[in-house]
Amino acid sequence: MLDYVSAGIAFYITMLPVQEWILEFRLGYLGRYWSLISVAGLFIGFLLCLLIFVPLIINMTLDPFKYPDHFVMSGIAAVIFGAILWLGQWLILRQTELTPRIFALINTVVGISVFSVLVWFNQKSLQWSGGPIEGWRTGLIFLMGGTITGAATGKALDFYCGRVEQRLIRLERERVEQETQERERLLREKLEKEKLEQELLEAEMAERKRKQREAAQEEERLWYEEHGQDYADYADYEDEEE
């Protein structure tokens, strides 16, 4: 059993720091907690597995050395580790807008899947007792597997964040352009409205002056009519005097 635990430690102790090193460029200080919270999740998952498996093995409900019991145990362990790791990584990813929430689940599933494949290929060199890892080649395989998996998943998230960041920048640029165009349109409409109001005001003033002039002329004509002199004759008389 020590071989399998040592293989898991070798795999994740290289996978998580590589991910953290890549993600720190995108997540800032949050990336520093990536390995810590993931290791804590692995430790909690390991304790939960012990609490579940030890009573089952003691009562001989499951035999870890027989088929298909070891597949059942592996499935239970994968679910427990996956849930705990996903929860810890999600708590980090949820604090930033650039990271996909689903990456925590994808990263956990990929990590567990790759580790399971490495175990399956190296079953002959792994022992249930004794160890640590039987043979330096097997240990190197798990170290390299963790490094490659961490680099691939971390770079995938980094690439995704870069694309999302570019999309957000483009959306922000489009939003600014739309706001600028909207302000220009409103300004043009305001100027046109003010010009129209000015023209209407000038027209009203001209009409008012015309009416006032006509009213004054009408009053003057009536005054002359009341005093027994036609307005036109008075105008001719004024012209003769001049």
C-alpha positions as CSV (number, residue, x, y, z in Angstrom):
1,M,0.0,0.0,0.0
2,L,2.9,2.3,0.7
3,D,3.9,2.1,-3.0
4,Y,0.5,3.5,-4.1
5,V,0.6,6.3,-1.5
6,S,4.1,7.2,-2.5
7,A,3.2,7.2,-6.1
8,G,0.3,9.5,-5.4
9,I,2.5,11.8,-3.4
10,A,5.1,11.8,-6.2
11,F,2.4,12.6,-8.8
12,Y,0.6,15.4,-7.1
13,I,3.7,16.9,-5.4
14,T,4.9,17.8,-9.0
15,M,1.5,18.4,-10.6
16,L,0.2,21.0,-8.1
17,P,3.3,23.3,-7.9
18,V,3.6,23.4,-11.7
19,Q,0.0,24.4,-11.9
20,E,0.5,27.0,-9.2
21,W,3.6,28.5,-10.9
22,I,1.6,28.9,-14.1
23,L,-1.7,30.1,-12.5
24,E,0.0,32.7,-10.3
25,F,0.5,34.8,-13.4
26,R,-3.2,35.0,-13.9
27,L,-4.6,34.6,-10.4
28,G,-2.1,36.8,-8.6
29,Y,-1.7,36.0,-4.9
30,L,-4.6,33.5,-5.1
31,G,-2.3,31.2,-7.1
32,R,-0.1,30.9,-4.0
33,Y,-2.8,28.9,-2.2
34,W,-3.4,26.5,-5.1
35,S,-1.0,23.8,-3.9
36,L,-1.8,24.4,-0.2
37,I,-5.6,24.0,-0.6
38,S,-5.2,21.0,-3.0
39,V,-2.8,19.2,-0.6
40,A,-5.2,19.9,2.3
41,G,-8.0,18.4,0.1
42,L,-5.9,15.3,-0.6
43,F,-5.2,14.9,3.1
44,I,-8.8,15.2,4.1
45,G,-9.8,12.8,1.3
46,F,-7.2,10.3,2.5
47,L,-8.6,10.5,6.1
48,L,-12.2,10.0,4.8
49,C,-11.0,7.0,2.7
50,L,-9.4,5.5,5.8
51,L,-12.6,6.0,7.8
52,I,-14.6,4.2,5.1
53,F,-12.2,1.5,4.0
54,V,-10.7,0.3,7.3
55,P,-14.1,-0.9,8.7
56,L,-14.9,-2.5,5.3
57,I,-11.6,-4.3,5.1
58,I,-11.7,-5.4,8.8
59,N,-15.2,-6.8,8.3
60,M,-14.0,-8.4,5.0
61,T,-16.8,-6.7,3.2
62,L,-14.2,-5.6,0.6
63,D,-10.9,-7.3,-0.2
64,P,-8.4,-4.8,-1.7
65,F,-6.5,-7.7,-3.3
66,K,-9.4,-9.2,-5.3
67,Y,-11.4,-8.3,-8.3
68,P,-13.7,-6.5,-8.4
69,D,-13.4,-5.2,-4.8
70,H,-10.3,-3.1,-5.6
71,F,-12.2,-1.4,-8.5
72,V,-15.0,-0.5,-6.1
73,M,-12.5,0.9,-3.6
74,S,-10.8,2.8,-6.3
75,G,-14.1,4.3,-7.5
76,I,-15.1,5.3,-4.0
77,A,-11.7,6.9,-3.5
78,A,-11.9,8.7,-6.8
79,V,-15.3,10.2,-5.9
80,I,-14.1,11.3,-2.4
81,F,-10.8,12.8,-3.7
82,G,-12.5,14.4,-6.6
83,A,-15.2,16.1,-4.5
84,I,-12.7,17.4,-1.9
85,L,-10.2,18.6,-4.5
86,W,-12.9,20.2,-6.6
87,L,-14.4,22.1,-3.6
88,G,-11.0,23.5,-2.6
89,Q,-10.0,24.6,-6.1
90,W,-13.4,26.0,-6.7
91,L,-13.1,28.2,-3.6
92,I,-10.0,29.8,-5.2
93,L,-11.4,30.0,-8.8
94,R,-14.7,31.6,-7.7
95,Q,-12.9,34.7,-6.5
96,T,-11.8,35.7,-9.9
97,E,-13.9,36.6,-13.0
98,L,-11.3,35.3,-15.5
99,T,-11.4,31.7,-14.6
100,P,-14.0,29.1,-15.6
101,R,-15.7,27.5,-12.6
102,I,-15.7,24.2,-14.4
103,F,-11.9,24.1,-14.5
104,A,-11.8,22.8,-10.9
105,L,-13.8,19.8,-11.9
106,I,-11.9,19.3,-15.1
107,N,-8.5,19.6,-13.4
108,T,-9.5,17.1,-10.7
109,V,-10.9,14.6,-13.2
110,V,-7.9,14.8,-15.5
111,G,-5.5,14.5,-12.5
112,I,-7.2,11.4,-11.1
113,S,-7.6,9.9,-14.6
114,V,-3.9,10.3,-15.5
115,F,-2.8,9.0,-12.1
116,S,-5.1,5.9,-12.6
117,V,-3.6,5.3,-16.0
118,L,-0.1,5.5,-14.6
119,V,-1.0,3.1,-11.8
120,W,-2.5,0.7,-14.3
121,F,0.6,0.7,-16.5
122,N,2.9,0.3,-13.5
123,Q,0.9,-2.3,-11.4
124,K,3.6,-4.9,-11.7
125,S,6.2,-2.7,-10.1
126,L,3.9,-1.4,-7.3
127,Q,3.5,-3.3,-4.1
128,W,0.8,-3.3,-1.5
129,S,3.3,-3.5,1.2
130,G,6.9,-2.3,1.5
131,G,8.3,0.5,-0.5
132,P,8.4,3.4,-1.0
133,I,8.0,3.1,-4.7
134,E,9.6,-0.1,-6.1
135,G,12.3,1.1,-8.4
136,W,13.5,4.5,-9.4
137,R,12.0,4.2,-12.9
138,T,8.5,3.9,-11.6
139,G,9.0,6.9,-9.3
140,L,10.4,8.9,-12.2
141,I,7.4,8.0,-14.3
142,F,5.0,9.3,-11.7
143,L,7.1,12.5,-11.2
144,M,7.1,13.1,-15.0
145,G,3.4,12.3,-15.2
146,G,2.6,14.8,-12.5
147,T,4.8,17.5,-14.1
148,I,3.3,17.0,-17.6
149,T,-0.3,16.9,-16.3
150,G,0.2,20.0,-14.2
151,A,1.8,21.9,-17.1
152,A,-0.9,20.8,-19.5
153,T,-3.9,21.7,-17.3
154,G,-2.3,24.9,-15.9
155,K,-1.4,26.1,-19.4
156,A,-4.9,25.2,-20.6
157,L,-6.4,27.5,-17.9
158,D,-3.8,30.2,-18.6
159,F,-4.7,30.1,-22.3
160,Y,-8.4,30.2,-21.5
161,C,-7.9,33.2,-19.2
162,G,-6.0,34.9,-21.9
163,R,-8.8,34.4,-24.4
164,V,-11.4,35.5,-21.9
165,E,-9.3,38.6,-21.0
166,Q,-9.0,39.5,-24.7
167,R,-12.8,39.1,-25.1
168,L,-13.5,41.3,-22.1
169,I,-11.1,43.9,-23.5
170,R,-12.8,43.8,-26.8
171,L,-16.3,44.0,-25.2
172,E,-15.1,47.0,-23.1
173,R,-13.7,48.7,-26.2
174,E,-17.0,48.1,-28.1
175,R,-18.9,49.4,-25.1
176,V,-16.8,52.6,-25.0
177,E,-17.3,53.1,-28.7
178,Q,-21.1,52.6,-28.4
179,E,-21.2,55.0,-25.5
180,T,-19.2,57.6,-27.5
181,Q,-21.5,57.2,-30.5
182,E,-24.5,57.5,-28.3
183,R,-23.2,60.7,-26.7
184,E,-22.4,62.2,-30.1
185,R,-25.9,61.3,-31.3
186,L,-27.5,62.8,-28.3
187,L,-25.4,65.9,-28.7
188,R,-26.4,66.2,-32.4
189,E,-30.0,65.8,-31.4
190,K,-29.7,68.4,-28.7
191,L,-28.1,70.9,-31.1
192,E,-30.7,70.3,-33.8
193,K,-33.4,70.7,-31.2
194,E,-31.9,73.9,-29.9
195,K,-31.6,75.2,-33.5
196,L,-35.2,74.3,-34.2
197,E,-36.4,76.0,-31.0
198,Q,-34.4,79.1,-32.0
199,E,-35.9,79.2,-35.4
200,L,-39.4,78.8,-33.9
201,L,-38.7,81.6,-31.4
202,E,-37.5,83.9,-34.2
203,A,-40.5,83.1,-36.3
204,E,-42.8,83.8,-33.3
205,M,-41.1,87.1,-32.6
206,A,-41.4,88.1,-36.3
207,E,-45.1,87.2,-36.3
208,R,-45.6,89.1,-33.1
209,K,-44.0,92.2,-34.5
210,R,-46.0,91.9,-37.6
211,K,-49.2,91.7,-35.7
212,Q,-48.2,94.5,-33.4
213,R,-47.4,96.7,-36.5
214,E,-50.7,95.8,-38.1
215,A,-52.6,96.5,-34.9
216,A,-50.9,99.9,-34.5
217,Q,-51.8,100.8,-38.1
218,E,-55.4,99.7,-37.5
219,E,-55.6,101.8,-34.4
220,E,-54.2,104.8,-36.2
221,R,-56.7,104.4,-39.1
222,L,-59.6,104.1,-36.7
223,W,-58.5,107.2,-34.9
224,Y,-58.5,109.3,-38.1
225,E,-61.9,107.8,-39.1
226,E,-63.3,108.9,-35.8
227,H,-62.0,112.4,-36.2
228,G,-63.7,112.7,-39.7
229,Q,-60.7,112.3,-41.9
230,D,-59.9,109.4,-44.0
231,Y,-56.6,107.8,-43.3
232,A,-55.6,107.7,-47.0
233,D,-56.4,111.5,-47.4
234,Y,-54.4,112.2,-44.4
235,A,-51.5,110.3,-45.8
236,D,-51.8,112.3,-49.1
237,Y,-51.9,115.5,-47.2
238,E,-48.8,114.6,-45.3
239,D,-47.1,113.9,-48.6
240,E,-48.0,117.3,-50.0
241,E,-46.7,119.1,-47.0
242,E,-43.4,117.3,-47.3
